[in-house]
Amino acid sequence: MSVLPVSTRPVSNESPSQCEGNTRTSVKPDWWLIGAVGLLAGLGLLVILSASSLMADSRYSNSFHFVLRQGIALSAGALGAAVLMRVPTARLRQFATPAYVLAVIALVLVLTPLGRSAYGSARWINLGFFNFQPSEFAKFALILAFSNHLARNEGRIADVAGVVLPGLIVWGAPVILLVYLEPDFLTSVLMSSLLGVLLYVGGLRWRWMLSMGAVALAALGAMLVAEPYRVRRLTSFLDPFSDPENTGYQVIQGWIALASGGFTGQGMASGLAQRGFLPEAHTDFIAAVVGEEFGAVGWVLMLAIYGVILWRCVRITFRSPTFFGVLLGSALTTLIAFQVIVNLCVVVSWFPPTGLVLPFLSYGATAVVFHMLAVGILLRLHIEAEEADQIGAAVPG
């Protein structure tokens, strides 16, 4: 049974829309979540244009190159989210294994000559019109497959040898290992964290959580020190001025961008970060551009919008009427929260540079599509919770 106080309703694996005798009534979508995501996406397009226009013009002779691609990806993601809003989560479970298999195949292809490398990592597959990043799809598939595994074994979480370990080996280890081999260390950490959250929500006892957490930390620590560049990145984060022209350069330029924004900012397209001084200004460090152009006011507004998104995601998860929905909502909420927290901590130099984008704001076609799909699933969970409430209200007391 889930440890989350999701509802006083019985938690099952059957969505309300599948319950016998269910009469569909009008259910309003979660406009708070839709509005907050829309605001961030719109702000993201503006800041991506500001941060990338000069670079796009010099590289592609088109100042709108990156913002147009982001707009197309956002539109595709929004369309996918609209579709997923109409798909019962019980039906979505049927795609868990196929999605996982496709994710593993895509991650394998990245390690072949079909993979495209950048900054020493092979993380993309060139599809001609855009570069597809399989690890973003793999996060999504892992959440779906492992949630389905735990839901199929509801009530058996105490059987560590028969349920938990086989699930980790079959559903967790392959994708985490393949992502690590790209190499993409932090995404491996993120995926491991998602598995931990799902086990916790699934009701695994603390002694097993602590034991498995210790093993995971030891393994991740060994992976960290296995590559000298990761150690250098960590030491440069602790003292960026020890190598200000190389490993510490991005961190220092991020500080400068934030500091120059002051209280109200320099104004749109008026900062220096987007003029080549700040690497990856439109992707990893887009929050620094927000700080430079909109100042502390812009940052507070950005944080407030993220707060609304996470509030609605948590609320939706708590209200889910199915065990699978609780698991799915918890993992998707963690996915968004993890990337927001880590990215912002990188920008303010509380964490070493990682390559994780800021959801709904940063440029990244594959990432924004799957973040939008995650929102679509959460909106579906909201609809199912509302339907369950209506059914409960219609039943005579």
C-alpha angles and dihedrals in degrees: 000000000000118000091216118100090234101157146317087252117099111267112229140160094246120091118230091244088062096050113114113257095016112155113204116232131178112287121189116225120238098272092181091062094041092048095047093049090046092052092051093046091051092047088047092057091051094048094043089054091049095044099044108030097095094045092044091051093050094045104035104014087239121099091197096053098111099035092051091052090047090049092052091048091048091051091050091047093048090050090050090048090052090053094047090051087067097046114092111233089234088063091044088060089065089068095051098096097039090049091050093049091049090050092053091048091049092049090051091050090055088063092053128075087275089071120097118221131210130167090003096305131102101216106138142065114212108230093176100245093049143356113257117212108208094194089069090054089043092058089053094046093046092054092048095046098044092044088052091049093053093044092052088053097043111161093020099084090114088066094086095169095045102038115011102044095042088049092051092047098044102035105021111034100055098055095039091051093046092049090048090053092057078057106248106142100173094049087054088053090048092051091048089051091051090054090050092051092049092050091048093049089045089061104255110168120257095243090059092043091053093045094049091043091055091050091048093049091050091050093046090047090054090049090050096054093039091079118054093208090062091054090048090050090051094049092046089053090054091050111011092173090065087076105015096162097050129014094011097044099092094047093050093048089050089055091050092051093050094045094048091055093069117178102323102018136236094279132251114321090355100106131091100230094081092051094079100279096104116053115224091009092159095046125027096012102038090120088064089056090050088053093048096047101035101023127207090327090059092048093050090050091048092050091047091054091049088049090056092049094051092043091055093044092052092045092050091049093050091052098047111127095209132063090228089053092052091052094045095047093047093052095044091048090049091049092056095040094048093054094045093050096044095045094049091045089053092052093052090042098248090122134030118260109279113171094241111139126225107254116252092355109060124076111257122121099203094043095050092048092055094041088055091048088053089054089050091055092047090051088052090053088052091053092050091050090051091048090051090051091051091049091049092049091050094053111091112247 
